[in-house]
Amino acid sequence: MNDPAPTMSSADPDSSPDLRSAGEFETLIAEISGRFVTLPPEEIDEAVTAALEHIQAVLEQTGWRIRGAGAAAEILGLKPTTLESRMKKLGIQRP
């Protein structure tokens, strides 16, 4: 039986207003990448920044289309509602 990945009880609350615990960061990265990962605290901000930049790049590439064939959610391998949730957590808004 697989044990869930260990998480830390908290991360720097100033690093992101919406994502306060390391567990939330790990869940975010796992959902985006389709893999479960455990990151040391010093790598969490870097991983979240990389995920944010990747999502933004795909959104720009698709003209900010989230749904449909060839849209951002399909490219990222996410359901459109999951992508919208990740965008909200990361503070990504259409320009």
Order of alpha helices (4+ residues) and beta strands (2+ residues): alpha-alpha-alpha-alpha
